[in-house]
Every structure is written in C-alpha cells, then in structure tokens.
Amino acid sequence: MIGATAIRQQMQRSRWTPWLGLVAPPVAWAVHQQVAANLMLYDCRLSGAGLVTEVGVTMAVIAAVSGLISWSSRREDSAELRTLAGYIGAMSASVFFLALMFQTTATLMLPACGR
C-alpha cells in the first residue's frame, strides 16, 4: 500500500497527468484505425477476429488507463484548471474507449472478406 500511495502522490504532483486523457485515447484510436485499415488493404484475412481484435483491446486498455490517470490526478484543493482538465480528460477517454469498443465489436461481428 505504501507504493500505491507514493504513486498517487506523484501523479497528483505531475503537471501532465490531467492532460493524459485528452492526448493518449485519440492517439490510441488513430493507431487502431490505421492498423485495421492497412491490414484490410494488405490482406483481408488478417483483419478478422485475430490481430485487429488484439490491437483494439490493447488500445482500449490504453484509453481506459489514461482516463483513470486523468481522473485520479485531479485535486479539489488545487487550481481550477487542473481539476477541469482531470474531468475533461476522463470524459474524453471514456468516449474514445467506447469508440474503440464499438470498432472492436464490429470486427468480431462482421466477416473480414465480406465484399
């Protein structure tokens, strides 16, 4: 528990942690979009339930973790901008997490070489 407390205090002191939820999830979504599109163009059998699903789940985890970091970095006693950035970062991360989950679910439901 001592390590978890030290990590939380370090996150609350850092200047970039509230903004992580605004930066990392859109990048994760763009990486997933590019990987899926490039694999479909290269060979449609690769874009089925295998590799694209793994990339989608990995990017969704990145989006969720960055949202949790933004949420936990806010402090009620600090400047209003930091608290606002923590809330907005967490909300932005949740929207991109939802988008990644929708795309990953569609990859599982639709046939890869269906055209």
C-alpha positions in Angstrom: 0.0 0.0 0.0 2.9 2.3 0.6 3.9 2.1 -3.1 0.3 2.9 -4.3 0.2 5.9 -2.1 3.5 7.2 -3.4 2.4 6.7 -7.0 -0.8 8.5 -6.4 1.0 11.4 -4.8 3.5 11.5 -7.7 0.5 11.6 -10.2 -1.1 14.5 -8.3 2.1 16.5 -8.4 2.8 15.9 -12.1 1.8 18.6 -14.5 0.9 16.4 -17.4 -1.3 13.7 -15.8 -4.6 15.6 -16.1 -4.0 16.1 -19.8 -3.2 12.4 -20.5 -6.8 11.6 -21.1 -7.0 14.2 -23.8 -3.9 13.0 -25.6 -3.5 9.2 -25.3 -7.0 8.0 -26.2 -7.2 9.8 -29.6 -3.8 8.6 -30.5 -4.8 5.0 -29.5 -7.9 5.3 -31.6 -5.9 6.6 -34.6 -3.4 3.7 -34.3 -6.2 1.2 -34.2 -7.9 2.8 -37.2 -4.7 2.8 -39.2 -3.7 -0.8 -38.3 -7.2 -2.1 -39.2 -7.4 -0.2 -42.4 -3.8 -1.2 -43.5 -4.4 -4.8 -42.7 -7.7 -4.8 -44.6 -5.9 -3.3 -47.6 -3.0 -5.7 -47.4 -4.9 -8.9 -46.8 -8.5 -9.0 -45.7 -8.0 -12.3 -43.9 -5.6 -10.6 -41.4 -8.3 -8.0 -40.4 -10.6 -10.6 -39.0 -11.0 -11.6 -35.4 -7.3 -12.1 -34.7 -4.8 -9.3 -34.9 -7.2 -6.4 -35.3 -9.1 -7.5 -32.2 -6.0 -7.8 -30.2 -4.9 -4.3 -31.3 -8.4 -2.9 -30.5 -8.4 -4.4 -27.0 -4.9 -3.2 -26.3 -5.8 0.4 -27.5 -9.0 0.3 -25.4 -7.0 -0.6 -22.3 -4.6 2.3 -23.1 -7.6 4.6 -23.4 -9.1 3.4 -20.1 -5.9 3.6 -18.1 -5.2 7.1 -19.4 -8.7 8.1 -18.4 -8.2 6.7 -14.9 -4.9 8.5 -14.6 -6.6 11.8 -15.6 -9.4 11.2 -13.1 -7.1 10.3 -10.2 -4.8 13.3 -10.9 -7.4 15.9 -10.1 -7.2 17.6 -6.7 -10.0 19.6 -5.1 -7.6 21.9 -3.4 -5.6 22.8 -6.5 -6.1 25.2 -9.3 -9.4 25.0 -11.2 -7.7 24.3 -14.5 -6.1 21.1 -13.2 -9.4 19.9 -11.8 -11.2 20.8 -15.1 -8.5 19.1 -17.1 -8.9 15.9 -15.0 -12.6 15.8 -15.5 -12.4 16.5 -19.3 -9.5 14.1 -19.7 -11.5 11.3 -18.1 -14.7 12.1 -20.1 -12.7 12.3 -23.4 -11.0 8.9 -22.6 -14.4 7.3 -21.9 -15.7 8.5 -25.3 -12.7 7.1 -27.1 -12.9 3.9 -25.1 -16.5 3.5 -26.3 -15.5 4.2 -29.9 -12.7 1.6 -29.7 -15.0 -1.0 -28.2 -17.6 -0.4 -30.9 -15.0 -0.8 -33.6 -13.6 -4.0 -32.0 -17.1 -5.4 -31.6 -17.8 -4.7 -35.3 -14.6 -6.5 -36.2 -15.8 -9.6 -34.3 -19.3 -9.5 -35.8 -18.7 -8.7 -39.5 -16.9 -11.0 -41.8 -13.4 -9.8 -42.8 -13.6 -10.6 -46.5 -17.3 -9.9 -47.0 -17.1 -7.7 -50.1 
